[in-house]
Amino acid sequence: QVQLVESGGGLVQPGGSLRLSCAASGSIFSINVMGWYRQAPGRLREMVAVIRDDDSTKYDDSVAGRFTISRDNVKNTVLLQMKNLQPEDTAVYYCNVDITTASGEWKIIWGKGTQVTVSS
């Protein structure tokens, strides 16, 4: 089995910063894509940022220039550095990985989510 452990959410004032971390563990052969998604109350889950195994990245327009995604392939970890947070960034943030398991299976795994609240 593969597990994701997320950390780093919390309450921050507008203009503040947070860093989210997600570590993958278990029967992993390779991690192809790692990413962060978010879901605000009453809204659909949306892509925030993704990073591929060649380190190419993609961001939603609403976070480009404020958020930075990075990965550590040794630790199987993906980070999301969030700066200049705004109230509209308030949501549950979910880690997502696209992996090949040690047995050769292709799987998409979701974390349980971490709450980010931006409020004064």
Number of C-alpha atoms within 10 A of each C-alpha: 8 15 16 21 16 21 15 15 18 14 15 18 14 17 14 14 17 18 16 21 22 26 19 23 14 11 15 18 14 16 20 15 20 28 26 26 19 22 19 16 9 6 9 9 15 14 17 22 22 25 20 17 13 8 13 11 16 16 19 14 9 11 16 12 12 13 20 18 24 20 22 10 11 6 10 17 20 25 22 22 15 19 17 15 22 17 15 12 20 20 21 18 25 24 28 23 27 17 22 17 17 13 9 12 10 15 13 14 16 18 18 14 22 20 18 22 20 20 16 10
